Amino acid sequence: MAKKPASNVRVQSRFTPIDPPKPVGDSSDGGELNFFEVHLEQLHRAMEANGTVPKVRLVLSEPKNEIIVNFPAMMDSGEYRLFTGYRIQHNNILGPYKGGIRYSEHVTREEVKALSALMTYKCALMQIPFGGAKGGVRCNPRVLSRNEVERITRRFTHDLGSNIGPEYDIPAPDMGTNAQTMVWMMDTYMNGQDITKKNAVRGVVTGKSLTAGGSVGREKATGQGVVFALDEWADENNFSLDGARFTVQGFGNVGSHAARILSKAGGILVGVSDHTGSICDENIDPEELAAYVAANGGVAGYAKAASCTRDDFFGLACDVFIPAALEFQIGAHEAKLLRCRVIVEGANGPTTPAGDVVLESRGITVLPDIFANGGGVVVSYFEWVQNRRSESWDLKEVDTRLRAKIQDAYARMRAKATALAVPNRIAALACALDRLQASYAERGIFP
């Protein structure tokens, strides 16, 4: 039986032809980039290179469902504020919708649309049985109290209603959310179920705390996946990570874990930038910096490294650059400044089309987002499986399984890049399209 949306949400379902998109500009030129249009341009290149058939292009051109909820939540002052939340479900041909929930004052429908599409291709590339979705609430969690965030989360979850579920659409943490947010979502959803079935729906979200049914290794999973992805590139290029200099943009969950894991492999952190500023030094201790950021909200003011400008940060001499912040951080200007061998995209969509052109012309390798940051959704899948089986895996098993997934995806991406003579980004999308197109060929399109 089809899922019925909650009564107070608006659901849009539409399919439109995917015409060749118009070339987009570049944010560094002073223009505003539309994330979804940028995604369509990249997707079009992959479809052209891979020979994707028209009916599959048609279906993938727009999300299947766009759910928008406007809901009130009480602030600590006793006043009520109205918030806008999104859950956009792009495609579920390969399995239940899957994707994070982000809390940010910058959340927009177009951003969430693009992120939901990237999740479809990420899951297909990593060969896990999920489709793609994404969600968000337009708010600034940095200025909200814990109680305010809880009330927003619970009301948002309630208003989503049956549009999420452990066999239908499974949220996870993203920017501005964490394990506690997922526990509130899970608890709210569970309390709307029959009392005899509450524990059966524990897998409605992933990225939960361990006591609430989460998986070991999930918190570090995306950062761990970034390093496993870099390992594959290093092996192919006979490059040692021991002694490699690296920089990180964004020092939240993904950037900080990637930095800590890479430093344990011998990497040397020489620069970090985030929304508060940029710092550089010959050897920054990522553990100490992570503790400082947790206490102070950003890298600005960190006494054991010098402050530098954003351009200085991008121009630091290094081997590896890990963008782990927002989208569109590497435009043509930044791409010309970079002095690294490889970029490992811990963030979603950090590079603009103009930036990609410059990087390719300069011979800087890019390990694209749907591959490089796939560790989070892979371990989310592991958590979902553990919940369904009432199992608990140890960290060694989780990391071993994650590495195997990334090794396999890297081999297929590189083989496709060689076969089609395209960059890794287009090759990764083409690999994902192979799996999606095969599924549509077998199942057809109803009716």
C-alpha positions as CSV (number, residue, x, y, z in Angstrom):
1,M,0.0,0.0,0.0
2,A,1.3,3.5,-0.9
3,K,2.4,5.7,1.9
4,K,-0.1,8.5,2.7
5,P,1.4,11.9,3.5
6,A,0.6,13.6,6.7
7,S,-2.4,15.9,6.3
8,N,-0.6,19.2,6.8
9,V,2.2,18.7,4.2
10,R,2.4,19.5,0.5
11,V,3.8,16.8,-1.7
12,Q,4.8,17.4,-5.3
13,S,5.4,14.6,-7.8
14,R,6.4,15.5,-11.2
15,F,8.5,14.3,-14.1
16,T,9.9,16.7,-16.8
17,P,12.3,16.0,-19.6
18,I,15.9,16.5,-18.8
19,D,17.1,18.9,-21.5
20,P,20.7,19.9,-21.8
21,P,21.1,22.4,-19.0
22,K,22.3,25.9,-19.7
23,P,25.9,26.5,-18.6
24,V,26.0,27.9,-15.1
25,G,28.3,30.6,-13.9
26,D,30.7,30.7,-10.9
27,S,30.2,32.0,-7.4
28,S,33.6,33.5,-7.4
29,D,32.5,35.8,-10.3
30,G,30.0,37.4,-7.9
31,G,27.0,35.4,-9.2
32,E,24.7,33.1,-7.3
33,L,24.9,29.4,-8.3
34,N,21.9,27.2,-8.1
35,F,23.0,23.9,-6.6
36,F,20.4,21.8,-8.3
37,E,21.2,23.4,-11.7
38,V,24.9,22.7,-11.2
39,H,24.0,19.1,-10.3
40,L,21.9,18.8,-13.5
41,E,24.9,20.0,-15.6
42,Q,27.2,17.4,-14.1
43,L,24.5,14.7,-14.5
44,H,24.0,15.6,-18.1
45,R,27.7,15.1,-18.8
46,A,27.6,11.7,-17.2
47,M,24.4,10.7,-19.0
48,E,25.9,11.8,-22.4
49,A,29.1,9.9,-21.7
50,N,27.4,6.8,-20.5
51,G,24.5,6.7,-23.0
52,T,21.7,6.9,-20.5
53,V,18.4,6.2,-22.2
54,P,15.7,8.9,-22.4
55,K,13.2,7.4,-20.1
56,V,15.7,7.1,-17.3
57,R,16.9,10.7,-17.9
58,L,13.3,11.8,-17.6
59,V,12.6,10.0,-14.3
60,L,15.9,11.3,-12.7
61,S,15.5,14.9,-13.8
62,E,13.3,15.8,-10.7
63,P,12.8,14.5,-7.2
64,K,9.8,12.1,-6.9
65,N,8.4,13.9,-3.9
66,E,9.0,17.4,-2.4
67,I,7.6,17.7,1.1
68,I,7.4,21.1,2.7
69,V,6.1,21.7,6.2
70,N,5.6,25.0,8.1
71,F,5.4,24.4,11.8
72,P,5.4,26.4,15.0
73,A,7.8,25.7,17.9
74,M,7.9,27.4,21.3
75,M,11.1,29.3,22.2
76,D,12.4,29.4,25.8
77,S,10.9,32.9,26.1
78,G,7.4,31.4,25.7
79,E,6.9,32.9,22.3
80,Y,6.3,30.9,19.2
81,R,8.3,31.0,16.0
82,L,7.3,29.5,12.6
83,F,9.9,27.2,11.0
84,T,10.1,25.8,7.5
85,G,11.2,22.2,7.1
86,Y,11.9,20.1,3.9
87,R,12.1,16.4,3.1
88,I,12.8,15.9,-0.5
89,Q,12.7,12.3,-1.8
90,H,14.5,12.0,-5.1
91,N,14.4,8.3,-6.0
92,N,13.7,5.0,-4.4
93,I,14.1,2.4,-7.2
94,L,17.0,0.8,-5.4
95,G,15.5,0.8,-1.9
96,P,14.0,3.1,0.9
97,Y,14.8,6.8,0.6
98,K,17.9,7.7,2.6
99,G,19.6,10.9,3.5
100,G,20.5,13.4,6.3
101,I,18.6,16.2,8.0
102,R,20.5,19.5,8.2
103,Y,19.7,22.5,10.4
104,S,21.0,25.8,9.0
105,E,19.8,29.3,8.4
106,H,20.9,28.8,4.8
107,V,18.7,25.7,4.0
108,T,16.7,26.2,0.8
109,R,14.5,24.0,-1.3
110,E,17.0,24.0,-4.2
111,E,19.8,23.0,-1.9
112,V,17.9,20.1,-0.4
113,K,16.8,19.0,-3.9
114,A,20.4,18.8,-5.1
115,L,21.5,17.0,-1.9
116,S,18.7,14.5,-2.3
117,A,19.8,13.7,-5.9
118,L,23.4,13.3,-4.8
119,M,22.2,10.7,-2.2
120,T,20.6,8.7,-5.0
121,Y,23.8,8.5,-6.9
122,K,25.9,8.0,-3.8
123,C,23.9,5.0,-2.6
124,A,23.9,3.6,-6.1
125,L,27.7,4.0,-6.5
126,M,28.4,2.5,-3.1
127,Q,26.0,-0.4,-4.0
128,I,23.8,-0.2,-0.9
129,P,20.0,-0.9,-1.2
130,F,18.9,2.7,-0.6
131,G,17.5,5.5,-2.6
132,G,18.1,9.2,-2.2
133,A,16.5,11.8,0.0
134,K,17.5,14.8,2.1
135,G,15.9,17.1,4.6
136,G,16.4,20.3,6.5
137,V,15.0,22.9,8.7
138,R,15.8,26.6,8.2
139,C,17.1,27.6,11.5
140,N,20.4,28.5,13.2
141,P,21.2,25.9,15.8
142,R,24.1,27.9,17.1
143,V,21.8,30.5,18.7
144,L,19.1,28.0,19.9
145,S,19.1,26.3,23.3
146,R,19.1,22.5,23.6
147,N,15.4,22.6,24.6
148,E,14.5,24.8,21.6
149,V,16.3,22.4,19.3
150,E,14.5,19.4,20.8
151,R,11.1,21.1,20.4
152,I,11.9,22.0,16.8
153,T,13.0,18.4,16.1
154,R,10.0,16.7,17.7
155,R,7.5,19.0,16.0
156,F,9.2,18.6,12.6
157,T,9.2,14.8,13.0
158,H,5.6,14.8,14.0
159,D,4.6,16.9,11.0
160,L,6.5,14.6,8.6
161,G,4.3,11.8,9.9
162,S,4.3,8.7,7.7
163,N,6.5,10.4,5.2
164,I,9.4,8.7,7.0
165,G,9.7,5.2,8.2
166,P,12.2,2.3,8.6
167,E,11.1,0.7,5.3
168,Y,10.3,3.9,3.5
169,D,12.5,6.9,4.3
170,I,15.3,6.9,6.8
171,P,16.9,10.2,8.0
172,A,20.4,10.6,9.4
173,P,22.5,13.4,10.9
174,D,23.9,16.2,8.7
175,M,25.2,19.7,9.2
176,G,23.8,21.2,12.4
177,T,22.4,17.9,13.6
178,N,23.9,15.0,15.5
179,A,23.2,11.7,17.3
180,Q,21.0,13.5,19.9
181,T,18.9,15.0,17.2
182,M,18.3,11.5,15.7
183,V,17.4,10.1,19.1
184,W,14.7,12.8,19.5
185,M,13.4,12.0,16.0
186,M,13.4,8.2,16.7
187,D,11.6,8.7,20.0
188,T,9.0,11.0,18.5
189,Y,8.3,8.6,15.7
190,M,8.2,5.6,18.0
191,N,5.7,7.2,20.3
192,G,3.3,7.5,17.3
193,Q,3.3,3.7,16.8
194,D,1.4,0.9,18.3
195,I,2.9,0.1,21.7
196,T,3.7,-3.5,20.7
197,K,5.6,-2.3,17.6
198,K,7.7,0.5,19.1
199,N,11.0,-1.3,19.1
200,A,10.5,-2.6,15.6
201,V,10.8,0.9,14.2
202,R,14.1,1.7,15.9
203,G,15.7,1.9,12.4
204,V,13.6,4.9,11.4
205,V,16.8,6.9,11.6
206,T,20.5,6.1,11.7
207,G,23.3,7.9,13.3
208,K,21.8,7.4,16.7
209,S,23.7,7.2,20.0
210,L,24.9,3.7,20.9
211,T,22.4,3.4,23.8
212,A,19.5,4.2,21.4
213,G,20.6,1.5,18.9
214,G,23.3,3.3,16.9
215,S,26.4,1.6,15.5
216,V,30.0,1.9,16.6
217,G,32.0,3.8,14.0
218,R,29.0,5.8,12.8
219,E,30.1,9.1,14.2
220,K,33.5,9.0,12.5
221,A,32.2,7.1,9.4
222,T,32.3,10.0,6.9
223,G,35.7,11.1,8.0
224,Q,36.9,7.5,8.0
225,G,35.6,7.1,4.5
226,V,37.5,10.2,3.4
227,V,40.7,8.6,4.6
228,F,39.9,5.2,3.1
229,A,39.2,7.0,-0.2
230,L,42.5,8.8,0.0
231,D,44.2,5.4,0.8
232,E,43.0,4.0,-2.6
233,W,44.3,7.0,-4.5
234,A,47.6,6.8,-2.7
235,D,48.0,3.1,-3.5
236,E,47.2,3.7,-7.2
237,N,49.7,6.5,-7.3
238,N,52.5,5.0,-5.2
239,F,52.2,7.8,-2.7
240,S,52.9,7.5,1.0
241,L,50.5,9.3,3.4
242,D,53.2,9.1,6.1
243,G,54.6,12.6,6.1
244,A,52.0,14.0,3.7
245,R,50.9,17.6,4.4
246,F,47.2,18.3,4.3
247,T,44.7,21.1,4.9
248,V,41.0,20.9,5.9
249,Q,38.2,23.3,5.2
250,G,35.5,22.9,7.8
251,F,36.3,21.3,11.2
252,G,33.0,19.8,12.2
253,N,32.2,16.1,12.3
254,V,33.6,15.2,8.9
255,G,36.7,17.5,8.8
256,S,37.8,16.9,12.4
257,H,37.5,13.1,12.2
258,A,39.3,13.0,8.8
259,A,42.1,15.1,10.2
260,R,42.5,13.0,13.4
261,I,42.5,9.7,11.4
262,L,44.9,11.0,8.8
263,S,47.3,12.3,11.4
264,K,47.4,8.9,13.0
265,A,48.5,7.6,9.6
266,G,51.4,10.0,9.6
267,G,49.8,13.0,7.9
268,I,50.7,16.5,8.9
269,L,47.9,19.1,9.3
270,V,49.2,22.5,8.2
271,G,46.0,24.5,7.7
272,V,42.4,24.7,8.7
273,S,39.6,27.1,7.7
274,D,36.0,27.4,8.9
275,H,33.2,29.9,9.2
276,T,35.1,31.8,11.9
277,G,38.5,32.2,10.1
278,S,41.6,30.4,8.9
279,I,44.8,29.2,10.7
280,C,48.1,27.7,9.6
281,D,51.2,26.1,11.2
282,E,53.8,23.6,10.3
283,N,52.1,20.9,12.5
284,I,48.6,21.5,14.0
285,D,47.5,18.9,16.5
286,P,44.0,17.9,15.3
287,E,43.0,16.4,18.7
288,E,43.8,19.6,20.5
289,L,42.2,21.7,17.8
290,A,39.0,19.6,17.9
291,A,38.7,20.2,21.6
292,Y,39.2,23.9,21.1
293,V,36.6,24.1,18.4
294,A,34.1,22.1,20.6
295,A,34.6,24.7,23.4
296,N,34.8,27.9,21.2
297,G,32.7,27.2,18.2
298,G,35.4,27.6,15.6
299,V,39.1,27.8,14.8
300,A,39.4,31.5,15.3
301,G,41.7,32.4,18.2
302,Y,43.4,29.1,18.4
303,A,46.7,30.1,20.1
304,K,48.9,27.3,18.7
305,A,48.6,28.4,15.1
306,A,48.9,31.7,13.2
307,S,45.8,33.4,11.8
308,C,45.8,33.7,8.0
309,T,43.5,35.0,5.3
310,R,41.2,32.7,3.3
311,D,43.4,33.1,0.2
312,D,46.5,32.3,2.2
313,F,44.8,29.2,3.4
314,F,43.9,28.0,-0.1
315,G,47.4,28.8,-1.2
316,L,49.2,26.7,1.4
317,A,51.6,24.2,0.0
318,C,50.3,20.7,0.7
319,D,49.7,17.3,-0.8
320,V,46.1,16.8,0.2
321,F,43.2,19.2,0.5
322,I,40.0,18.1,2.2
323,P,37.0,20.4,1.7
324,A,34.5,19.5,4.5
325,A,32.3,22.6,4.7
326,L,29.5,23.9,2.5
327,E,29.0,23.6,-1.2
328,F,30.6,25.9,-3.8
329,Q,33.8,26.7,-1.8
330,I,36.2,25.9,-4.7
331,G,35.5,28.3,-7.5
332,A,37.9,29.2,-10.3
333,H,39.7,31.7,-8.0
334,E,40.3,29.1,-5.3
335,A,41.2,26.4,-7.8
336,K,44.0,28.7,-9.1
337,L,45.4,29.2,-5.6
338,L,45.5,25.6,-4.5
339,R,48.9,23.9,-4.3
340,C,48.0,20.3,-3.7
341,R,48.1,17.0,-5.6
342,V,44.6,15.7,-4.7
343,I,41.3,17.0,-3.4
344,V,39.2,14.6,-1.3
345,E,35.6,16.0,-1.2
346,G,34.4,15.5,2.4
347,A,31.6,18.0,1.7
348,N,28.8,17.7,-0.8
349,G,29.2,19.8,-3.9
350,P,32.3,21.9,-2.7
351,T,33.6,22.5,-6.2
352,T,31.9,24.7,-8.8
353,P,31.9,23.8,-12.5
354,A,34.4,26.6,-13.2
355,G,36.6,25.3,-10.4
356,D,36.5,21.8,-11.9
357,V,37.7,23.2,-15.2
358,V,40.7,24.9,-13.6
359,L,41.6,21.9,-11.5
360,E,41.5,19.6,-14.5
361,S,43.7,22.0,-16.5
362,R,46.2,22.0,-13.7
363,G,46.3,18.2,-13.3
364,I,44.9,18.3,-9.7
365,T,43.0,15.0,-9.0
366,V,39.6,15.3,-7.5
367,L,38.0,12.4,-5.5
368,P,34.4,13.5,-5.9
369,D,31.8,13.8,-3.1
370,I,29.5,10.9,-4.0
371,F,32.5,8.6,-3.6
372,A,34.8,10.3,-1.1
373,N,32.1,11.1,1.6
374,G,30.1,7.9,1.1
375,G,31.4,6.4,4.3
376,G,28.5,8.0,6.3
377,V,25.7,6.4,4.4
378,V,27.5,3.1,4.2
379,V,27.8,2.8,7.9
380,S,24.2,4.1,8.3
381,Y,23.3,1.1,6.2
382,F,25.2,-1.1,8.5
383,E,23.4,0.5,11.5
384,W,20.0,-0.2,9.8
385,V,21.0,-3.8,9.2
386,Q,22.0,-4.2,12.8
387,N,18.7,-2.8,14.0
388,R,16.7,-5.1,11.8
389,R,18.7,-8.1,12.9
390,S,19.0,-7.1,16.6
391,E,22.7,-7.4,16.2
392,S,25.7,-5.3,17.4
393,W,28.9,-5.4,15.3
394,D,32.3,-4.4,16.7
395,L,34.4,-1.6,15.3
396,K,36.8,-3.9,13.4
397,E,33.9,-5.4,11.5
398,V,32.3,-2.0,10.7
399,D,35.6,-0.6,9.4
400,T,36.5,-3.7,7.5
401,R,33.2,-3.7,5.7
402,L,33.4,0.0,5.0
403,R,36.9,-0.2,3.5
404,A,35.7,-3.1,1.2
405,K,32.8,-0.9,0.0
406,I,35.1,2.0,-0.7
407,Q,37.8,-0.1,-2.4
408,D,35.1,-1.6,-4.7
409,A,33.6,1.8,-5.6
410,Y,37.1,3.3,-6.3
411,A,38.0,0.4,-8.7
412,R,34.7,0.8,-10.6
413,M,35.0,4.6,-10.7
414,R,38.6,4.5,-12.0
415,A,37.8,1.8,-14.6
416,K,34.9,4.0,-15.8
417,A,37.0,7.1,-15.9
418,T,39.5,5.3,-18.1
419,A,36.9,3.7,-20.4
420,L,35.0,6.9,-21.0
421,A,38.0,9.3,-20.8
422,V,36.2,11.5,-18.3
423,P,37.1,13.0,-14.9
424,N,36.4,11.0,-11.7
425,R,33.3,13.1,-10.9
426,I,31.6,12.2,-14.2
427,A,32.8,8.6,-13.9
428,A,31.4,8.2,-10.4
429,L,28.0,9.5,-11.6
430,A,28.2,7.2,-14.6
431,C,28.8,4.1,-12.4
432,A,25.7,5.1,-10.3
433,L,23.7,5.5,-13.5
434,D,24.7,2.0,-14.6
435,R,23.0,0.5,-11.6
436,L,19.9,2.8,-11.8
437,Q,19.5,2.1,-15.5
438,A,19.8,-1.6,-15.0
439,S,17.1,-1.5,-12.4
440,Y,14.7,0.5,-14.6
441,A,15.4,-1.9,-17.5
442,E,14.4,-4.9,-15.4
443,R,11.4,-3.4,-13.7
444,G,10.1,-1.0,-16.3
445,I,8.2,2.2,-15.4
446,F,4.7,1.9,-14.2
447,P,2.1,1.8,-15.8
